[in-house]
C-alpha cells in the first residue's frame, strides 16, 4: 500500500531517506488524480522495500505543496538523497512511471 506523506513526516520519510521516493501530489476532488490512484498502489506493491512510494493530499498538507511549487495535480516528484531528480505532471500510463523509477533507482 502507498505510504501517506504529510507535512510532519515528509522530512524523515522522504528527504532523509537514501532510497528513491516517488510522491504523488493529489486531492480527492481531482479526477485525473483518482484515475492514477490504482497505478500508484500497484507500484507501491511492486517496489515495496526498494522504492518508497506514497501520496501527499495537497488539501491536508499545504506546506509541502508550497515548498515544491505544486500548482497542477496530479504531480509526481521523484526524490533521491533529499533532492528532486525528476517530475511528471498529469495522468500518465503505468509504463511511464516504471521507466522513470527504473532509470532513477
Backbone as a printed PyTorch tensor [residue, N CA C, xyz], in Angstrom:
tensor([[[  0.8350,  -1.1870,   0.0000],
         [  0.0000,   0.0000,   0.0000],
         [  0.8790,   1.2490,   0.0000]],

        [[  0.4580,   2.2570,  -0.7380],
         [  1.2170,   3.5010,  -0.8170],
         [  1.2740,   4.1620,   0.5650]],

        [[  2.4030,   4.7560,   0.8620],
         [  2.5760,   5.4630,   2.1250],
         [  1.8350,   6.7870,   2.0790]],

        [[  1.5500,   7.3470,   3.2420],
         [  0.9520,   8.6720,   3.2960],
         [  2.0020,   9.6330,   3.8230]],

        [[  2.4240,  10.5530,   2.9550],
         [  3.3940,  11.5680,   3.3620],
         [  2.6250,  12.8130,   3.7810]],

        [[  3.0860,  13.4310,   4.8770],
         [  2.4130,  14.6160,   5.4160],
         [  3.4360,  15.7040,   5.6850]],

        [[  2.9280,  16.8970,   5.9980],
         [  3.8230,  17.9980,   6.3600],
         [  4.7480,  17.5790,   7.5060]],

        [[  4.2240,  16.7540,   8.4290],
         [  5.0200,  16.4060,   9.6100],
         [  6.0070,  15.2580,   9.3850]],

        [[  5.7330,  14.3330,   8.4530],
         [  6.6670,  13.2110,   8.2820],
         [  7.4910,  13.2810,   6.9910]],

        [[  7.2930,  14.2940,   6.1660],
         [  7.9510,  14.3580,   4.8610],
         [  9.4720,  14.3570,   4.9750]],

        [[  9.9920,  15.1300,   5.9210],
         [ 11.4540,  15.1900,   6.0690],
         [ 12.0250,  13.8240,   6.4380]],

        [[ 11.4630,  13.1730,   7.4460],
         [ 12.0090,  11.8900,   7.8960],
         [ 11.7760,  10.7720,   6.8860]],

        [[ 10.6110,  10.7460,   6.2440],
         [ 10.2710,   9.6620,   5.3250],
         [ 10.8970,   9.8250,   3.9390]],

        [[ 11.0070,  11.0570,   3.4620],
         [ 11.4610,  11.2970,   2.0820],
         [ 12.8400,  11.9370,   2.0320]],

        [[ 12.9710,  13.1120,   2.6320],
         [ 14.2160,  13.8750,   2.4770],
         [ 15.4110,  13.2050,   3.1420]],

        [[ 15.1930,  12.5460,   4.2780],
         [ 16.2980,  11.8880,   4.9860],
         [ 16.5400,  10.4520,   4.5110]],

        [[ 15.7720,   9.9900,   3.5440],
         [ 15.8970,   8.6160,   3.0670],
         [ 16.9080,   8.5250,   1.9250]],

        [[ 17.7050,   7.4620,   1.9460],
         [ 18.6550,   7.2270,   0.8550],
         [ 17.9580,   6.6050,  -0.3520]],

        [[ 16.7960,   5.9860,  -0.1090],
         [ 16.0360,   5.3400,  -1.1790],
         [ 15.3640,   6.3700,  -2.0820]],

        [[ 15.1170,   5.9740,  -3.3170],
         [ 14.3040,   6.7890,  -4.2130],
         [ 12.8940,   6.8470,  -3.6360]],

        [[ 12.3050,   8.0470,  -3.6300],
         [ 10.9210,   8.2140,  -3.2010],
         [ 10.1150,   8.7480,  -4.3780]],

        [[  8.9350,   8.1930,  -4.5680],
         [  8.0110,   8.6480,  -5.6080],
         [  6.8070,   9.2170,  -4.8760]],

        [[  6.5530,  10.5120,  -5.0760],
         [  5.4970,  11.1840,  -4.3250],
         [  4.4140,  11.6740,  -5.2640]],

        [[  3.2110,  11.1950,  -5.0420],
         [  2.0450,  11.5910,  -5.8290],
         [  1.3070,  12.6920,  -5.0700]],

        [[  1.3310,  13.9180,  -5.6120],
         [  0.5740,  15.0270,  -5.0340],
         [ -0.8200,  14.9690,  -5.6510]],

        [[ -1.8500,  14.8580,  -4.8090],
         [ -3.2030,  14.6220,  -5.2840],
         [ -4.2280,  15.3010,  -4.3840]],

        [[ -5.4960,  15.2450,  -4.8130],
         [ -6.6260,  15.7110,  -3.9960],
         [ -7.8420,  14.8480,  -4.3400]],

        [[ -8.7390,  14.7110,  -3.3770],
         [ -9.9160,  13.8640,  -3.5630],
         [-10.8120,  14.3510,  -4.7000]],

        [[-10.8680,  15.6630,  -4.9250],
         [-11.7530,  16.2390,  -5.9350],
         [-11.1650,  16.1990,  -7.3510]],

        [[ -9.9420,  15.7100,  -7.4890],
         [ -9.2240,  15.7210,  -8.7690],
         [ -9.4440,  14.4060,  -9.5240]],

        [[-10.1730,  14.4770, -10.6420],
         [-10.4710,  13.2900, -11.4350],
         [ -9.2330,  12.5530, -11.9280]],

        [[ -8.2880,  13.2460, -12.5800],
         [ -7.0700,  12.5620, -13.0410],
         [ -6.2750,  11.9390, -11.8860]],

        [[ -6.3300,  12.5650, -10.7060],
         [ -5.6440,  12.0110,  -9.5270],
         [ -6.2570,  10.6690,  -9.1530]],

        [[ -7.5810,  10.6300,  -9.1570],
         [ -8.2700,   9.3800,  -8.8220],
         [ -7.9850,   8.3130,  -9.8740]],

        [[ -7.8090,   8.7470, -11.1280],
         [ -7.5440,   7.7990, -12.2160],
         [ -6.1970,   7.1020, -12.0420]],

        [[ -5.1820,   7.8230, -11.5540],
         [ -3.8630,   7.1870, -11.3950],
         [ -3.6680,   6.5840, -10.0090]],

        [[ -4.6070,   6.7870,  -9.1090],
         [ -4.5110,   6.2110,  -7.7650],
         [ -4.2210,   4.7230,  -7.7570]],

        [[ -4.9740,   3.9140,  -8.5350],
         [ -4.7020,   2.4730,  -8.5580],
         [ -3.3050,   2.1380,  -9.1030]],

        [[ -2.8120,   2.9400, -10.0350],
         [ -1.4620,   2.7240, -10.5860],
         [ -0.4180,   2.9480,  -9.4920]],

        [[ -0.6090,   3.9960,  -8.7110],
         [  0.3240,   4.2960,  -7.6130],
         [  0.3170,   3.1430,  -6.6080]],

        [[ -0.8700,   2.6160,  -6.3060],
         [ -0.9810,   1.4890,  -5.3710],
         [ -0.2650,   0.2480,  -5.9160]],

        [[ -0.4270,  -0.0280,  -7.2190],
         [  0.2530,  -1.1750,  -7.8370],
         [  1.7670,  -1.0130,  -7.7400]],

        [[  2.2450,   0.1810,  -8.0470],
         [  3.6870,   0.4390,  -7.9940],
         [  4.2150,   0.2660,  -6.5720]],

        [[  3.4280,   0.7160,  -5.5880],
         [  3.8400,   0.5990,  -4.1890],
         [  4.0350,  -0.8730,  -3.8210]],

        [[  3.1560,  -1.7420,  -4.3000],
         [  3.2810,  -3.1790,  -4.0300],
         [  4.4930,  -3.7620,  -4.7530]],

        [[  4.6290,  -3.4220,  -6.0330],
         [  5.6980,  -3.9920,  -6.8540],
         [  7.0970,  -3.5710,  -6.3900]],

        [[  7.2210,  -2.3580,  -5.8800],
         [  8.5410,  -1.8440,  -5.4870],
         [  8.7370,  -1.8010,  -3.9680]],

        [[  7.8660,  -2.4720,  -3.2330],
         [  7.9560,  -2.4790,  -1.7710],
         [  9.3450,  -2.9130,  -1.3200]],

        [[  9.9410,  -2.1210,  -0.4290],
         [ 11.2740,  -2.4220,   0.0810],
         [ 12.3970,  -1.8990,  -0.7920]],

        [[ 12.0840,  -1.4840,  -2.0310],
         [ 13.1130,  -0.9860,  -2.9430],
         [ 12.9790,   0.5050,  -3.2100]],

        [[ 11.7290,   0.9740,  -3.2880],
         [ 11.4350,   2.3790,  -3.5710],
         [ 10.2910,   2.7880,  -2.6550]],

        [[ 10.3810,   3.9820,  -2.0620],
         [  9.2840,   4.4880,  -1.2370],
         [  8.2830,   5.1690,  -2.1460]],

        [[  7.0630,   4.6740,  -2.1510],
         [  6.0280,   5.2580,  -2.9970],
         [  4.8790,   5.6850,  -2.1060]],

        [[  4.5260,   6.9640,  -2.2190],
         [  3.4710,   7.4790,  -1.3660],
         [  2.7530,   8.6570,  -1.9690]],

        [[  1.7990,   9.1520,  -1.1990],
         [  0.9240,  10.2100,  -1.6730],
         [  0.8970,  11.3610,  -0.6740]],

        [[  0.7180,  12.5620,  -1.2160],
         [  0.5270,  13.7550,  -0.4000],
         [ -0.8050,  14.3730,  -0.8160]],

        [[ -1.7430,  14.4550,   0.1150],
         [ -3.0100,  15.1240,  -0.1500],
         [ -2.7490,  16.6260,  -0.0260]],

        [[ -2.8470,  17.3500,  -1.1600],
         [ -2.4870,  18.7740,  -1.1680],
         [ -3.4210,  19.6170,  -0.3000]],

        [[ -4.6600,  19.1660,  -0.1270],
         [ -5.6010,  19.9190,   0.7090],
         [ -5.2510,  19.8080,   2.1890]],

        [[ -4.7000,  18.6660,   2.6020],
         [ -4.3740,  18.4410,   4.0070],
         [ -2.9300,  18.8030,   4.3560]],

        [[ -2.0760,  18.9590,   3.3450],
         [ -0.6450,  19.2250,   3.5650],
         [ -0.1560,  20.3580,   2.6640]],

        [[ -0.6470,  21.5650,   2.9260],
         [ -0.3140,  22.6850,   2.0320],
         [  1.1620,  23.0860,   2.0560]],

        [[  1.8580,  22.8370,   3.1590],
         [  3.2480,  23.2850,   3.2620],
         [  4.1550,  22.5870,   2.2500]],

        [[  4.0500,  21.2610,   2.1490],
         [  4.8870,  20.5260,   1.1950],
         [  4.5720,  20.9920,  -0.2220]],

        [[  3.2980,  21.1620,  -0.5230],
         [  2.8890,  21.6000,  -1.8610],
         [  3.5030,  22.9540,  -2.1960]],

        [[  3.4840,  23.8790,  -1.2480],
         [  4.0840,  25.1970,  -1.4670],
         [  5.6000,  25.0900,  -1.6020]],

        [[  6.2210,  24.2820,  -0.7440],
         [  7.6820,  24.1320,  -0.7800],
         [  8.1710,  23.6560,  -2.1500]],

        [[  7.3770,  22.8210,  -2.8090],
         [  7.7940,  22.2510,  -4.0910],
         [  7.0960,  22.8790,  -5.2940]],

        [[  6.3840,  23.9770,  -5.0660],
         [  5.7580,  24.7090,  -6.1680],
         [  4.7310,  23.9040,  -6.9400]],

        [[  3.9790,  23.0640,  -6.2400],
         [  2.9660,  22.2470,  -6.8970],
         [  1.7660,  23.1320,  -7.2240]],

        [[  1.5360,  23.3490,  -8.5230],
         [  0.4080,  24.1740,  -8.9540],
         [ -0.5990,  23.3820,  -9.7700]],

        [[ -0.1950,  22.2510, -10.3090],
         [ -1.0910,  21.3700, -11.0630],
         [ -0.9910,  19.9670, -10.4760]],

        [[ -2.1520,  19.3140, -10.3600],
         [ -2.1360,  17.9330,  -9.8780],
         [ -2.9040,  17.0660, -10.8610]],

        [[ -2.6030,  15.7820, -10.9610],
         [ -1.5570,  15.1140, -10.1970],
         [ -0.1570,  15.5330, -10.6380]],

        [[  0.7070,  15.6730,  -9.6530],
         [  2.1250,  15.9330,  -9.9050],
         [  2.8950,  14.8580,  -9.1490]],

        [[  3.8160,  14.2200,  -9.8320],
         [  4.5870,  13.1430,  -9.2180],
         [  6.0460,  13.5540,  -9.1920]],

        [[  6.5940,  13.6630,  -7.9740],
         [  8.0030,  14.0130,  -7.8200],
         [  8.8010,  12.7550,  -7.5250]],

        [[ 10.0020,  12.7150,  -8.0720],
         [ 10.9490,  11.6410,  -7.8110],
         [ 12.0820,  12.2670,  -7.0060]],

        [[ 12.2450,  11.8360,  -5.7610],
         [ 13.2150,  12.4380,  -4.8490],
         [ 14.2340,  11.3890,  -4.4310]],

        [[ 15.5050,  11.7550,  -4.5340],
         [ 16.5710,  10.8420,  -4.1180],
         [ 17.6290,  11.6590,  -3.3910]],

        [[ 18.0220,  11.1850,  -2.2200],
         [ 19.0190,  11.9190,  -1.4400],
         [ 18.5740,  13.3210,  -1.0650]],

        [[ 17.2700,  13.4960,  -0.8760],
         [ 16.7320,  14.7880,  -0.4640],
         [ 16.5600,  15.7870,  -1.5950]],

        [[ 16.8170,  15.3670,  -2.8470],
         [ 16.7590,  16.2720,  -3.9880],
         [ 15.7440,  15.7520,  -5.0140]],

        [[ 14.9610,  16.6610,  -5.5860],
         [ 14.0420,  16.2810,  -6.6550],
         [ 14.8760,  15.9830,  -7.8990]],

        [[ 14.8100,  14.7430,  -8.3770],
         [ 15.6150,  14.3380,  -9.5340],
         [ 14.7800,  14.2310, -10.8050]],

        [[ 13.4570,  14.2280, -10.6740],
         [ 12.5910,  14.2050, -11.8500],
         [ 11.1600,  14.5000, -11.4190]],

        [[ 10.3010,  14.7430, -12.4180],
         [  8.9180,  15.1140, -12.1210],
         [  8.0300,  14.7350, -13.3090]],

        [[  6.8400,  14.2700, -13.0220],
         [  5.8150,  14.0380, -14.0410],
         [  4.5710,  14.8130, -13.6080]],

        [[  3.8900,  15.4560, -14.5650],
         [  2.6630,  16.1860, -14.2460],
         [  1.5420,  15.6540, -15.1190]],

        [[  0.4000,  15.4140, -14.4900],
         [ -0.7570,  14.9080, -15.2160],
         [ -0.8390,  13.4000, -15.1420]],

        [[ -2.0120,  12.8990, -15.5060],
         [ -2.2260,  11.4520, -15.5060],
         [ -1.3060,  10.8180, -16.5480]],

        [[ -0.6570,   9.7320, -16.1760],
         [  0.3070,   9.0550, -17.0350],
         [  0.0220,   7.5610, -17.0320]],

        [[  0.3880,   6.8700, -18.1220],
         [  0.2740,   5.4150, -18.0900],
         [  1.3270,   4.8140, -17.1500]],

        [[  1.0340,   3.6570, -16.6240],
         [  1.9290,   2.9890, -15.6740],
         [  3.3420,   2.8380, -16.2350]],

        [[  3.4490,   2.5530, -17.5290],
         [  4.7620,   2.3510, -18.1530],
         [  5.6780,   3.5640, -17.9710]],

        [[  5.1120,   4.7660, -17.9770],
         [  5.9270,   5.9740, -17.7880],
         [  6.5410,   6.0140, -16.3920]],

        [[  5.7550,   5.6100, -15.3920],
         [  6.2660,   5.5780, -14.0230],
         [  7.3660,   4.5310, -13.8820]],

        [[  7.1240,   3.3570, -14.4400],
         [  8.0940,   2.2670, -14.3490],
         [  9.4130,   2.6840, -15.0000]],

        [[  9.3310,   3.3080, -16.1670],
         [ 10.5190,   3.7540, -16.8860],
         [ 11.3440,   4.7380, -16.0360]],

        [[ 10.6650,   5.7070, -15.4310],
         [ 11.3530,   6.6930, -14.5760],
         [ 11.9730,   6.0160, -13.3640]],

        [[ 11.1960,   5.1730, -12.6860],
         [ 11.6860,   4.5110, -11.4710],
         [ 12.9320,   3.6700, -11.8170]],

        [[ 12.8490,   2.8950, -12.8780],
         [ 13.9690,   2.0280, -13.2420],
         [ 15.2170,   2.8360, -13.6020]],

        [[ 15.0430,   4.0020, -14.2060],
         [ 16.2010,   4.8110, -14.5880],
         [ 16.8110,   5.5570, -13.4010]],

        [[ 16.0300,   5.7200, -12.3190],
         [ 16.4940,   6.5240, -11.1750],
         [ 16.8950,   5.7250,  -9.9420]],

        [[ 16.4100,   4.4860,  -9.7970],
         [ 16.6480,   3.7650,  -8.5280],
         [ 18.0170,   3.2200,  -8.3820]]])
